[in-house]
Amino acid sequence: MVLTTLSLWLWPAPASSAQLPAPAPRAEFAALCQDMTSSDLQFYGRGRLAQLESARSTIEDSTRRWSLDADYGEALLFLNEIQPAIDHLSDAWMRSRETGAPKEVQARLLSPLILAHLQAGEDANCVLHRSASSCILPLQPDAVHQQRQDAVRAGDLSLELLQLLPPNFEVTWILNLSRMLSGDFPAGVPDGFRLPATTIAPEVDDFEPWIDRSREMGMDQVDLAGGAIVDDFDGDGLLDLVTSTWDPCDSIKAFRNNGEGRFENVTKDWGLDEQLGAFNILQADYDNDGDLDLLALRGGWLFDRGRIRNSLLRNDATPTGRRFVDTTRASGLAEPPYPTQTAAWGDFDNDGHLDLYVGNEHSGETAYPSQLFRNRGDGTFEDVANEVGAANDRFAKGVTWGDYDDDGDLDLYVSNHGPNRLYRNEPHESGGRRFRDVATEAGVVGPDGWTFATWFFDPDNDGDLDLFVADYRATTASVAASYFGAQVDAGSPFLFRNDGGGRFESVGREWGLVRPSLPMGANYGDLDNDGWLDIYLGTGEPSFQSQVPNVMYRNRRGEGFEEVTFAGGFGHLQKGHGVAFGDLDQDGDQDLLHQLGGFYPADSYANVVFVNPGNGNRFVHLELEGRSSNRSAIGARIEVRVTTPRGPRSVYAHVSPGGSFGGSSLRQEIGLGDATRLEEIRVRWPGTNVEQVFTGADLDGLYRLVQGQEEAATGLATALPFRRVEENP
């Protein structure tokens, strides 16, 4: 037996919204909130408490009664009734000891009791009185619990549990964490159970820690698992923040950058308070009107119950600012609704309008198809997935577009529970496009099991697109085992390197991606402006006990990755979801927004905003504006040619929001290392094979590049004001 594991509770799907009059979004989603709250859904519903209470009052078999006591205590814990959970489980565990119940029974009651004490300590110290270092390994002095009684008790009970169980990395990990939180590590952990001192020590000595500035920036928003976006939604040149939560009773939230080091909550002003329960969010200018719209995804992990419509939210200018208008039904994206948390925008048919691929999950029995919505260019979409051969019919957890074969059209990768797919975009004799699954011949099917977040990018800077795929076959126990030095065979990320000839080589382990990590939200960026792309993994799983550090990898000049999780202060223990990079303070380097929180009501946490401490490397920031291509320029390929002390160098970029659970800014923030001169910028716009060359740009500037303007080789990049955000005193 180990600590409490996840099980899913299913119930019939709601009637199709096509059968009912369409209510206003707030009323529509509020009804779902009420339905889920009263249901027996283990993740959220209170109906399960009543069911368990009724069963406990009638059961006579003592063994079954102990199991129901454990289930009831867990249900209280999951629903954030922490002290009642502690009282109930403590009483039941003491009675099990006094009556000589089997070890398995005692362990079954102890497991959720330990987690309840940990949660009580977290609430008192990290949620209500959070510091910039809270819940980040290695713990700084101000992150040790001041109200330490619950952490002490969790550690004491973990020792009790270890006496009842065979050797167990998961419980041993919780023991060590508890002692760290109470300030009793390492002395409070017996020999044989103690985490090696070097495990959570800084890995390198040349990386300055990043600091969470979310509280002083006004981003200290507590919620459950969701998405995150960094981008400019109001067109003022400053990057704003949008986050979401799967919580069916809570809304998407928007924070406008005020240019003075803080973010103003504009959720209600922008009309996003009407959009409840969005598990993930994406940005793109789907209607080519010059501002970024939003897509909200719903239903992930909920199987049949997750058949809730998504929301397409058009960004409209108003006399007083911005307003996001729900155009889902009018656009044709509302029906049929399937459970999902992943989608991606890309112009697969090169008509200048962004299309949408939505990767759907399963009901447990029914294989829902994924959907490819072709943009008609008039604000409406049609699902052509079956017609073009891209329906997938597998449990999709991540999707990404990229022209991996450099033939001028976007290809599609789908990360699944089961074999993954690489859909190659090919012309059809009818004159349209068709997709052919070439994952096997390209070498990117992936493991026999789960994968999750995925993206195309160019970490070796050779000009073609490589592929990242997060292996999700690890468990909390196997991740913990890796920190104790045990060899773990499955669960480390995949990096597929493009050989330029239509195939990929799996090089993840050779490149240093060796630790199993359970990535959910993940993304890439350039931590130090050296022009080599780095990787951040938001870790965890829905299970309540999953408390493992988020992971950061630094790119070593295209020769591999080295972990800087603890050196950089990124080892947050809270469950990691939406990850987004962007230069929030416009000082030339990328900062990091991470939306944190779990799936149960008790497992909420605040957003973090890690601010880059800076470096001496050079950069250029580019805003691309498509004309015949899509306005967002998603799918564009960029080469920046510079002079360095060692000679000429090219740095490559690919316009994309990045990972499939989190949206980085579409503004291209390109590090140039020790460049001494920017020679030229070359852009291959989506759907074209002709490079447009821009000259006249300087290092450390922000420029707008417009498709078709000054197309001669001497075309001048248009400089934009580089509005530096003042640091908050």
N, C-alpha and C positions, 0 to 999 in steps of 0.2 A: 504494500500500500504506500502511496505517496500523498502529497498534499492534494487538496481538492482538484479534480479535473473537470473539464468542460463537458457538458452534455447539452443538447439542443432540444427545445420543446416546440413542437409544431402544432398548428391548428389551421382550420380551413382558411383559404385565401378569401379576401373580401370580394364582393361582386365587382365586375368590371365597371369603371367609371363611365363607360359608354352607355350603361343601362340607367344612369341617373343624371338628373340635371347637374350642370357644372357649378359648384358653389364657388365663392370667392376663395382664393388660396388660403387665407388665414383660417376660415371656417372649415375648409376641406381638411387641412392638416391638423387642426385642433380636434376634429372628430377622430382622427387616427391616434392622436395622443391619448384621448380618453379611452379608446378601445384597447390600446396596448397597456395602459395603466391598470385596467381592470381585468386583463387577461391572465392566463397562467404561463405566459412566456417567462422562462427562467431568467433571461437577460433583464427583464423590466417589470413584468406584471405582478400585481399584488394578489391576483386570484390564486396563485400557487400557495401562498401562506394559508389561505382558508382551506384549500384542499388538504394540506399537510396537517393542519390542526384537526380537521375532521377525522383523518386517518389515525392520528395519534390517540384520539379519544375512544376509538373502537377496537384497536388492535390488541390482541392478547399475547401473541407470541413475543417473547422478550427480545430475541435477536432482531426481529423485524422492528420492534419498538426502538431499539438503539439506533438502527439505521434511519428511522423516521426522525428521531431526535437530532441526528446529525444533519439530515436534509433540512429540517425546520430552522436550525441554527444558521446554516448556510444561506437559506432564503432571507432571513433577517439581515445577515451581513450584506448580501448582494443588494438589498433594497435600502441600504444606508441606515439601517437601525442598529447601529454598532453596539451601543451599551446593552440593549435587550439581547443581542446575539451573544455577547460575552457572558451575560448573566445566565442565559439558558444553557449554553454549551459548557460553561464551568460547572454548573449544577449537574448536568448529565454526565460529564466526565468523572466528577468526584463519585457519583453514584455507581458508575461502571467500575471504578477501582474498588470501592467498598464491597461490591457484590461479587468481585472476582470475575468480571466479564473477560472474555478472551482478549488477547493482545490486539487482535485485528479490530475489535469493537472500540477499545480504548483509543487506538490510533485514528480510527475514523472520526472520533469526536475531537481529538486533539488538533487535527489538521486545520479545520476551519477556525478553531479557537485561537491558534497562533496567528492566523491571518487577520482575525478580528482585532487582536491587540496591536498588530502592526498598523492596521488602518486607523485605529484610534490614535496611535502615536503620530502617524502622518497628518491626520486632520488637525491635531492640536499644535503641531510644530511646523509643518511644511505648507499646509493649506491656509490656515488662519494666520500664521506668523512666518511667512515664507521669507527667506533671504535669497540673495543671488546664488548661493551655493547649495541650497536645499536639494537633497536627493541626488547629488552629483558625486560620483566616486572619482578620486579619493575624497572622502569627506573632509572639508575644511572645519576649523574649530566652530564657526558660527552655524554649521550645518548639523552638529551634534545636538540631539534633542535636549532642550532645556527642561521640558516636562518628560522625564525619562522613564516613568514607571511602566508604561505600556511596552516600550522597547525592551526593558529589563525582563518583563514577564514573558514576552515573545521568545526571548533567548532562553529563559529557564524552561519553558514548555518545549522548545525545540530539543533541548537536551533530554527531556523526558521521552519525547517521540523517538529519538534516535536509539533509546534503549529498547523500544518495542519493535523496531524495524531492522531488516538487513541493512548493510551499508548503503547509504542513500545520498547522492550528491545534491539533490534538490533540497532536502531538509538541512543538510550541512551548510549549503549556501545561505539559506534563510537564517540559520544560527549565526553565521559570521556577519551577515547584514545587521541583524538585531543588535549584536554586540558593538558594531561600529556606531549604530544610531544612538545607543545608550552611553557611548563613551567607554566601554569596557573591552575594547579590542586593542591588542590581541590577548591580553591576560585572561579575559573571561571565556576564551575558547580553549578547551582541553587539547593537548597534543593529539595528533591523529585526526582532528577535525578542523584544525586551524588553516585558513587560507594563507598560502605563501605570501610573505611580505612583498615580494617583487611583482606579484600578480597585478596589482592596481597602482603600481608606481609609474611615474611618467616614463614613456617609452623612449623619448628622445630629449635632448637638452637644448634644441635649437628652435623650439616652438613656444611662442608666448601664449598663455591662456586667454581664451575668449571669455567675456563676462556676460551673464544674463542681465540685460537692462530693461526687461519688460515692464517692471513695476514703475520705474520713473518715466518710461515712455507712454504709459497709459494702456498697456497691453496685457494687464494682469487679469485675463478673463478665464474663469474656471468652467470647464465643461467636459464632455465625454469625447470619445474617439471621433475624429473628423478630418477635414481637409484644410489646406492652407494655400494662399496665393499671395505673392508679392508682385504688384504691378501698378501702373498709373491708370486709375479708372476715371479720374476727373480731368485729365488732360492738362494738368498744371506743371508737368515736368517732374513731379515728386512721386516716389513710389508709395502706394497705399497698401494696406493689408486687409485681406478678407479671410475669415476662418469659418468653419462649419462644425456641426456636431451631429452624430447619428441620433442623439436624444430626440425622440419624437415630439417632445414638448418644448424644445428649445430651438432657436432660430440661427440662421446664418448671421454673421456679424461683420460689419465693415468699419474700418478705422482709417480715417483720412490723415495723411501726413500734413502737419501744419507748418512745416518748414522751420520749426524752432526746436526740434528734438523730441517732439511729442506727437501722439496720434489721438485724434478726436473721434469718439464713437459716433458714427453717422448711420448706424443700422436702421433706425426708424426713418431718418430723413431720406435714405436711399430706397426705402420700401422693402428692405430685406427682413424685417421683423415678421413678415407674412410667410416666410419660407422656413418651415420647421423640418427637423429630422433629416438633414442632408449629410450623407456619409462622406461624400467627396465632392469637390468643386473644381471646375476648369474654366479658364478664361480664353477668349478668342473673339475677334471681330467677325462674327458669322454673317453679318449683313453688309459688310464693307462700307460702313458709314463713318469710320474714323475713330470710334471708341470701342472699348473692350466690353463684351457681353459676358454673361456667366451661365454655366450649366451646372445644375445641382443633381447629384445622383443619389438614389435611395435603394434600400432593401438588402444590401449586402449582409451575408451570414444568416438571413432570416428565412431562407427557403421559400415555401409557398406564401408565407406571411409577408415576404418581401416584395410581393407584386404591387408595388406602390409607384405611382408615376414619377418620373424625373421632372425637372423644371428648367425650361429654357428662358432666361431672363435677359430681355433686351435693355441695353443701357441707353436711356434717353436723356438729353439735356433739357433742363427746365429753367425758368427764370431765376430760381433760387439755388440751382445746383444740379443734382443727378437724381434719377429715379429709375429703378429696375422694374420693368413691366413683364409680367408672366405671359409669354406668348406660346406656351407649350402646346395647348390644344389647337390653336390656330396654325401652328407650324407643322402639325402632324407628328410630333414626337411623344404624344401622351399615350398612345395605344399601339400595341398591347404593352402593358407594363410588366417588366420582369425584374427580379432582384439583381442588383448590380452595385459595384463600387468603382468601376473602372471604365474609362472611355478616352478617346483621343480625337482631336481635330486634325484633318489633313485633306488636301485637295487631290483626291486619287485620280480624277479624270481631267485634271489640268484645265478646267474651264474658268478658273479665277474665283471660284466660290468654295468655301470650306465645307467639306463633308464631315460626317461624324460617325465614328465606329464606337459602339457600346458593347462591351464584353459582359455577357450575362452569366449568372450562376445557375445552379440546379435547384430543384425542389426536394432533392433527396431521392426521388424516383424519376421525375420528368426532366429530360435534358432540354432546357430552354435554349433556343438559338441566340447567338449574338446578332446584332443588327448593324447594318451599314446604311446610314441615312444619307442619300445623295441630295445635296443642296440644289434646289431648282433655280435659285437666284432671285426668287420673288418673296422670300421669307418663309417658304414651305419646303418640306423634305419628303422623300419617299424612301422606304426601306428596300434596298436592292441586294441585300446580302445573299439571298438564295440565287438570284439572277446572275450574280457575278462570282459565285462560288466561295463566299467568305463567311458562311453562317456559323462555323466552328462547332457548335453542338457539344461543347465541353464546358466544364466549370471554369470560367475565365476569371483570373485575378489580376491581370495586368495587360495593357495593350499599348503599342507605340508604333508610330509611323517613321519611316526613314528610307531614303533611296540608297539601299546598301550596295546595289549593283551599278550605280552611277549611269543609269540609262534615261534619266530625265523624268521618271514617274515614281511616286511614293509606294513603297512596299510596306507590309503590315506584319508585325510580330504579335502573337497572342500567347501570353503566359497562363498556363492552365493547371488545374488539378488533374494530372494526366499528361499525356504527350502534348508538347507545345507545337505551335504552328508558325511557320514563316510563309506568309502568302506573298508570292512574287506577282507583281502587277505586270500584266502582259496585254498587248493589243489583241483584239479578237477580230475574226473575219467579218463580223457584223459591223465593225467600225467602232465598237465600244471597247470596254476594258473587261478583262477576266482575271481572277486570282487563282494561282496554282500553288498548292502547299508543297514547298520544297524543303521543309525543315530537315527531313532525313538526309537528302542528298547534300544539303548545305552544312550538316553537322550541328544543328542547334535544336534538336528535339528536346534536349534537357533530360533530367533524371526521371526515373520511374516513381513519380510521386508529385508532391506539391512544389510549384514555384509561385512567385508573387510579383513584386515590383520589377519593372523592366524598362529599358530605354536604349535607344541608339545614341552613341556619342563617339568621340575620337580621342581616347586617352593616350594614344601613341603618336598623335600629331602627324600622321602620314597622309591625311587628306581623304581617307575613306572611313566609312562608319563601322565601328565595332559595336558589340551588343553586350549589355549587362542584363543578367537575369538572377534574381534573388532566389536562392534555394530555401524552401520553407519546410524541409523535412526534419529539421531539428526539433527538440523539445526543450522546455525550460531546464530539465535535468541534464540534457546533453550540453547545453550552453554552460551551465554551472560546472559540469565535468571538465570542460575545456579550461576554465579558470583554475582548476585544481591540477592542471597538467596532464589530464587524461587524453588519450588519442580518440578523436571522434571522426568517423568516416563521412558522415553526411551532414549537410546543413551549411557549408561554406558557399559564398556567392560564386556564380559562374561569370566568367569574362570570356566572350567569344571574339577572337581577333580575326578581322577580315583579311583574307589573303589576297584580295583584289581580283580574284578570279571566280567569284561566286560561292566560295566556301569559307568556313570559319574554323579556327583552331581554338579548342578550349584551353585557356592559359591562366585561369583564375588562381590556381594554387602556385604555379610558377611565378605569378605576379604578386604573391603575398596575401591573397584573399583566402585565408585558411581557417579563421575562427567561425564556428557555427554561430549564427546570430539572430535568427528569426526576424528578418526584415519585413516590416509592414509598409510604413511610409519610408521613402528613400528618395534621394536626388543627388545630383552632382553639381559642383561649382568649382571655383578656383580660389582656394583659401588664401594664397599668398601672391597672387598676380604674377606667377612665374610662367603662365601660359600652358600649364599642364593640369588637366582636370582631375579633381579629387572627388571622393565619394563619402556621403553621410548616410548611415542606416538607422532608421527609427525602429527599434526592436520591440518584440513582445508577441503576445497572442491573447485571444479573448479570455483565456483562463485567468482567474483572479490572482493566482499566486505568481504569475509571470512577472518577475522583477529583476531584469537583467540590463546591463548598461547599453545605451545606444552607442554606436560605433562610428568612428571617423577614420578614413584612410587618406593619407597624403600620397600624391603621385610623385615618384622619384624620377622626374625628367624622362618619362616614358619607358623606364626600365623596370617598373613594378610599383607596388604600393607598400607603404609602411603605416602601421597603426599609430595614430596620435590621439586616441580616445582620451587618455588620462593626462597626457601632456597638455592638451588643449582645453581641458575642462568640459568635454563633451559627454562624459559617461553618465548621463542622466538615467535614473532607474525607472522613471515613469514610462508607461507604454507610449511608443513613438508612432505618430501617424503623419499628417501632412507635413512635408518638408519643402521649404522654398528658400532659394538664395536670391539676394538682391541688395544693391547698394542703398540702404535706407537713409543714411546720413550724407550721401553724395560726397564722400571723401575719396572716392576712387577705388575702394575695395568692397568686396561682397560681404554682407552680413547674412544672418541665418534666422529665419522664423521656423519654429517647430511647434506644431499643434500636438499637445499631449493629452492623454486620458484613455481610459479603458472602455469596456462595453457595458459594465454594470453601473447602476446609479451611484454606488459607493466608490467607484474607481475613477472619479473625476480628478482633473488637475489643471493647472494654469498653463497658458501658452508661455513659451520662453522665446526671447529674442537675444541671440548671441551676437554681440557687436565685435566686429573685427578690430583687433588692436593696431592694425596697420603694418606696413612694410615699406621698403624703399623701392619696390619694383614699379615699372611703368605700366600704362594701360591705355585703352581707348574704349569708349562706350558708343554704341551704334544703335540708332532707331531706324529700322527698315520700314519703308512704306511701299507696298506693292500697288501697281496700277492694273496691268493686265493680269498679274498674279494676285492672289488673295491679299487684301489690305494688311493683314497681320504679318505677311511674309513668312508664315509657318512653312517650314521645309526648305527655306533658302540656305545655301551653302556659302560660307565666307572664308576668304583667305586674306590675312593681314601680313603684308611683307614689311619687314623692318631690318635695320642695320644694327648689329650688336658688336661689342669689342672683339668677338670671335668671327665676325663675318655676317653674311645675310642669313635671315631666318624667316620661316613662315609659321604663323599660328592660325589654326583652322577652327571654325565654329559652325554650328548647325542651329538654325532658329527653331526652338522648341521650348515648351515649358519644363522639359526635363522628365523627371520620374513620373510613374503612373499613379502616384499617390502624393500629390503636392505639385504646385505650379510656380516655378521660378519666373522672374520677369522675362518677357519677350524682348526687352531691351538687351542687346548683347553687350555684356560687360566682360571685355577680353583683356586678360593679363598679358603683358608683353615682356616680362622679365627685365633684363638689363639692357633693353633696346636703347639706342642713342638717337635713332631717327626712324620715323614712320614713312616708308616709301610710297606705298599704295595699298588700296583696299579693293579686292576683287569679289564681286557678288555674282553668284549664279542663282537667278530668281527661280522660284518654283515653276516647273513646267517648261523651262527653257534649258538649252544647252550652250547658251552664249553668255560669256562672262562680261559683266559691266565693270569698268575700272574707274575708281575714284582716286584722285590725288589731291594734294593740298591740305590734308589733315595733319595735325600735330599730335605728338604724344600727350597723354593726359587730358584729352578733350572729349566732348560729347557731340556727336554729329548725327544728322538725319540724312539717310541715303534714300532717294526716291527713284523708283524704277523708271527708266526711260529718260530721265532728265540728264542732259549733258552726256550723252552716250559715247562720245568720243573718248579716246584714251586719256585725254586731259580733263575729263569731267571732274568738277570740284565738289567735294563733300560739303554739305551745308552745316555750318557750326551752329550749335544751340547753346543757350546760356547754361553754364554748369552751376546750378544753384546749390551751394553747399549748405547743409542744414546745420544751424548753430547748436552746439552741444548744450544740453540743459545744465545750468549752473548747479 
